[in-house]
Amino acid sequence: MSDTILILGACGQIGTELTQRLREIYGSEHVVASDIREGDADFLNSGPFEIINAMDKERILEVVKKYKVTQVYLMAAMLSATAEKIPLKAWDLNMQSLLHVLEIAKEKHIQKVYWPSSIAVFGSTSPKIDTPQQTVMEPSTVYGISKVSGEHWCNYYHNKFGVDVRSLRYPGIISWKTKPGGGTTDYAVDIYFKAKEEGKYECFLEEETKLPMMYMEDAINATIQIMQAPTENIKTRTSYNLAAMSFTPKEVAEEIQKHIPEFEISYKPDFRQEIADSWPQIIDDSAAREDWSWNHSFDLELMTKDMLSNIGTKNN
Ligand code: AKB
């Protein structure tokens, strides 16, 4: 039987590009996009779209049954910076949506689940350089708390009920098609748009704040690769560390200046600085590389070329 995929949160930064790629692979009619409201992206017309609130289990199940869905990618979430402003709402959204999907999988309505975790699971007591797959995890943000808890729920549903759930700890994801919202790593997207559109950028993190980052194309590849990997290769059922590059605002600004020499950056750190300071700088993702052959393609130089050549074209 061929797979039919449901994406919850398809209009978000990662959901948009994931939907497009999955439709290319599985065929548009086999990939149902959904979100809490209709987005304006063109891709929505290229296949089925349903309005779903990821906190409404009955509605998710209705759509699962309607399309005979076999896999769910749960991309709806509240990110770190927004979550700090409305912590209980963030907890409800990030946890309830996951538990609904895990329950639907436990009840055997679907066969496979993808759920993203984040580098936010780590806190200031975790090693900052080459942060291991397994280490101390004492996150200081509500987003991080929800991600650590979610990872343990995934592991629990796998061990107790045989649910095939797979997960990655995303670093900051950089893309030009759909902007992120409410994250601490968002500066690394905004900086490219402001460089192209205004020639200057005021950064909300300090110049030496190093964080793990990844270009969208690599993130999408990793996501689909872990979902397609043979079950026996998935040895971690909490979530895999995933890495590509690490840089500071100063380093990305210097890379942009190679293409736009007049580009200027200034720094005005806000509450997001404290969040960034609690996160790792460089992640060790050797488990993902060994277990299911993960490999990234984009470094800072390649990504910068690609970002600057796409922003401002008819593509966005
Ligand atoms: C955020 O900044 O909140 C996210 C993340 C690292 O999970 N991009």
Residues whose N, C-alpha, C, O or C-beta is under 5 A from the ligand:
A	BS01	AKB	L79 S80 A81 S118 I119 Y170 P171 G172 I173 G182 G183 T184 T185 D186
